[in-house]
Amino acid sequence: MDCTQTIPRRIAIGVHPQMPAAAEEAEAIAHFLHERGVEAYWGKLSEPSFRQKLEGDTDLCIALGGDGTLLRAGHLCAPLHIPILGINLGRFGFLTEVKRTEWPSMLPLLMEGRYWLEGRMMLQATHLRAGNALGSWSVLNEVVICRGQFVRPVTLRAQVDGYPLATYIADGLIVSTPTGSTAYALAVGGPIMPPDLRNILIVAVAPHLSVDRAIILSEGSVVNVTVHTTHQAVFSVDGQPPVSMVDGDEVRVEANHNTACFVRFGDRGYFYRNITNYMEQNPTAGETE
């Protein structure tokens, strides 16, 4: 579904659950909005009560935190067709639009409708065992199928639309959106994809005598990855806690019918300038969580 731009009159403010400074900032933003006639409420993105409020009459969500917070907000808001404005309180903030010190000057532009919406493709990942679905997850960055705690590669057989693609002996395999192409996939040598593309990226992690080139597929492709291993294997969606897999388990990945919509204020060429800036000076270098 395409992103729909409106003048927001009811705004949800979602905060990182383990970031005390985010709650203080949310209070200040809510007060700022109330003074200008906009209804606003805030809460932790992880709380069921916040999702219940989102499912009401909410026009827009402000996410306070870093890129992980934006991913959480995307999972909540995309099915509800609610646009997201990211305000960076974290270290990296590649997905966020506004710095912590900028929101007093940027929010008036939002309330005047002087912004545009960027739609980002999402994926759907389903865990299969003996043909039965054990769970399904929305994906904004990537799904990673990989070895567990044992430092030994696993065998991963990838199929596209039911036809064999490649067999990987590797630490893992990443199936990514264009958004995720600048995350883990980039770290292992994958290509940078513009965020407005609607393609699926496959790239291996530390392949051993296996295909070591990234593969880009069309949006309509269905990817099945089958694990063959005698030791632990797991998969993880957007950095969430890993899900255990056993020999013969599959992960099916395909395009999601939902689109994550992000608020942007700058021109549409911002992506390449940001990439250049981050690569010249990585803000996470020398820091720890």
C-alpha positions in Angstrom: 0.0 0.0 0.0 1.3 3.5 -0.9 2.0 6.0 1.9 -0.7 8.6 2.4 0.4 12.1 3.5 -1.9 14.1 5.8 -1.7 16.9 8.3 -1.3 14.9 11.6 -3.7 15.8 14.4 -3.2 12.8 16.7 0.4 11.7 17.2 1.8 8.8 19.1 5.3 9.1 20.6 7.1 5.7 21.0 10.2 5.5 23.2 13.0 2.9 23.5 12.0 0.7 26.5 15.5 0.9 28.0 16.4 4.5 27.4 15.4 6.8 30.3 16.3 9.9 28.3 13.7 9.0 25.7 10.9 9.3 28.3 12.0 12.8 29.2 12.2 13.8 25.6 8.8 12.3 24.9 7.2 14.4 27.7 8.8 17.6 26.2 7.6 16.7 22.7 4.1 15.9 23.9 3.9 19.2 25.7 5.2 21.0 22.6 2.5 19.4 20.4 -0.3 20.1 23.0 0.5 23.7 23.0 0.0 23.8 19.3 -3.4 22.1 19.3 -2.2 18.6 18.4 -3.3 15.6 20.5 -0.3 13.6 21.6 0.5 10.6 23.9 3.6 8.6 24.5 4.6 5.2 25.7 7.1 2.4 25.4 7.1 0.7 22.0 7.3 -2.7 23.8 4.1 -2.3 25.8 0.8 -3.8 24.6 -1.0 -0.6 25.8 0.9 1.5 23.3 -0.1 -0.8 20.4 -3.7 -0.6 21.5 -3.5 3.2 21.4 -1.9 3.0 17.9 -4.8 1.0 16.7 -7.1 3.9 17.5 -7.3 7.1 15.5 -3.6 7.8 15.2 -2.2 9.8 12.3 1.5 9.5 12.8 4.1 8.0 15.2 7.3 9.7 16.4 9.9 7.1 17.3 12.5 8.2 19.9 15.8 6.2 19.9 18.2 4.8 17.3 17.8 2.5 14.3 16.6 -0.4 16.5 13.8 1.8 17.8 12.8 2.7 14.2 12.7 -1.0 13.3 10.4 -1.7 16.3 8.2 1.2 15.2 8.1 -0.1 11.6 6.8 -3.5 12.8 4.0 -1.8 14.7 3.1 0.9 12.3 3.3 -0.6 8.8 0.3 -2.9 9.2 -1.7 0.1 10.5 -0.5 2.3 7.6 0.9 4.9 10.1 3.8 7.0 9.0 6.9 7.2 11.3 9.2 10.1 12.1 12.4 9.1 13.7 14.2 11.3 16.2 17.7 10.1 16.9 18.7 9.5 20.5 21.1 6.7 19.7 24.6 6.4 18.2 24.0 5.6 14.6 20.6 6.8 13.5 20.9 6.0 9.8 17.1 5.5 9.5 16.2 8.4 11.7 15.4 11.8 10.1 15.8 14.4 12.9 18.6 14.9 15.5 17.7 15.3 19.1 18.4 19.1 19.0 16.4 19.7 15.8 12.9 18.6 16.7 11.7 22.0 18.0 12.4 23.5 14.5 11.2 20.5 12.5 7.9 19.6 14.1 6.2 22.8 12.9 7.0 21.8 9.4 5.4 18.4 10.1 2.2 20.1 11.4 2.1 22.3 8.2 2.4 19.3 6.0 5.8 20.4 4.7 7.2 16.9 4.4 7.2 13.9 2.2 6.8 10.2 2.8 9.2 7.5 1.8 7.9 4.0 1.4 10.2 1.1 2.2 9.6 -2.5 1.2 9.1 -5.1 3.9 9.5 -8.9 3.8 7.6 -11.7 5.5 9.6 -14.6 7.0 8.0 -17.9 7.9 9.6 -20.7 9.9 8.6 -24.1 8.6 9.2 -27.6 10.0 8.1 -30.6 8.0 5.9 -28.3 6.0 4.1 -26.8 9.0 4.4 -23.1 9.8 5.7 -22.5 13.4 5.7 -18.7 13.2 5.8 -15.7 10.9 7.5 -12.3 11.2 7.5 -9.0 9.4 11.0 -7.9 8.3 12.2 -4.3 7.7 16.0 -5.0 7.5 16.8 -8.6 7.1 16.4 -12.2 8.2 19.6 -14.0 9.1 19.8 -17.8 9.1 23.1 -18.9 10.7 25.0 -21.2 13.0 24.4 -21.0 16.7 26.9 -21.1 19.6 29.2 -23.7 18.0 31.8 -22.1 15.8 31.2 -24.4 12.8 29.5 -23.5 9.5 26.1 -24.9 8.5 24.8 -26.1 5.2 22.1 -23.8 3.7 20.2 -24.8 0.6 18.5 -21.8 -1.1 15.6 -22.1 -3.5 13.9 -19.4 -5.5 10.4 -20.0 -6.6 10.8 -23.7 -6.0 14.0 -24.0 -8.0 17.5 -24.6 -6.6 19.6 -21.5 -6.4 22.7 -22.4 -4.5 24.1 -24.5 -1.6 26.1 -22.5 0.9 28.6 -23.9 3.5 28.8 -20.8 5.6 28.3 -19.1 8.9 25.0 -17.8 7.7 22.9 -16.4 4.9 21.2 -13.0 4.9 18.0 -12.3 3.1 17.5 -8.5 3.1 15.4 -5.7 1.9 16.9 -2.6 0.3 16.7 -0.9 3.7 18.7 -3.8 5.2 21.4 -3.5 2.4 23.1 -0.8 4.5 23.0 -2.9 7.7 24.5 -6.4 8.3 24.5 -7.2 4.5 26.8 -4.2 3.9 29.1 -5.4 6.7 29.7 -8.7 4.9 30.3 -7.2 1.5 26.9 -6.8 0.0 25.9 -4.0 -2.4 24.2 -0.7 -1.3 20.7 -0.6 -2.7 18.6 2.6 -2.9 15.8 2.5 -0.3 13.0 3.0 -2.9 13.9 -0.2 -4.7 11.6 -3.3 -4.3 14.0 -6.2 -4.5 15.3 -9.0 -2.3 19.0 -9.3 -1.6 20.7 -12.6 -0.7 24.3 -12.5 0.6 26.3 -15.2 2.5 28.2 -14.7 5.7 31.7 -16.2 5.6 31.0 -18.8 2.9 33.6 -21.6 2.6 34.1 -22.9 -1.0 30.6 -21.7 -1.8 29.0 -18.9 -3.8 30.4 -15.7 -2.4 28.6 -13.2 -4.6 25.4 -11.3 -3.5 22.3 -12.1 -5.5 19.5 -9.6 -6.1 16.0 -10.9 -6.9 12.8 -9.4 -8.0 10.1 -8.4 -5.5 7.8 -11.3 -6.5 10.4 -14.0 -5.8 9.9 -16.5 -3.0 13.1 -17.6 -1.2 13.3 -20.8 0.8 16.4 -21.6 2.9 16.7 -25.1 4.3 19.2 -25.8 7.1 21.2 -29.0 7.2 23.3 -29.3 10.4 24.3 -31.7 13.2 24.7 -28.8 15.6 22.7 -25.7 16.6 21.4 -23.3 14.0 19.2 -20.2 14.5 17.5 -17.4 12.6 16.9 -13.8 13.6 14.6 -11.1 12.2 15.8 -7.5 12.4 18.2 -8.3 15.3 15.5 -9.8 17.5 16.2 -12.7 19.8 17.2 -15.8 17.8 14.8 -18.7 17.0 16.3 -22.2 17.2 16.3 -24.4 14.2 16.8 -28.1 13.7 18.1 -30.1 10.7 15.7 -29.8 7.8 13.9 -26.7 9.0 13.1 -24.0 6.4 12.7 -20.2 6.4 10.5 -18.9 3.6 11.0 -15.3 2.7 8.8 -13.2 0.4 7.5 -9.7 -0.1 5.2 -8.4 2.6 2.0 -6.6 1.5 2.8 -3.9 4.1 5.0 -0.9 3.4 6.9 1.1 6.1 6.4 4.8 5.6 9.0 7.3 6.9 8.7 11.1 7.2 11.4 13.0 5.3 12.0 16.8 5.3 15.0 17.1 3.0 15.3 16.5 -0.8 15.0 13.0 -2.2 18.8 12.7 -2.8 19.5 12.6 0.9 20.3 8.9 0.9 23.6 9.1 -1.0 24.8 12.1 1.0 24.1 10.2 4.2 25.9 7.1 3.0 29.0 9.1 2.1 29.0 10.9 5.5 28.6 7.7 7.5 31.3 5.8 5.6 33.8 8.7 6.0 33.3 8.8 9.7 31.5 5.9 11.3 29.8 7.2 14.5 29.9 3.8 16.2 33.7 3.5 16.0 35.4 3.3 19.4 32.0 3.1 21.3 30.3 0.2 23.1 26.7 -0.4 23.9 
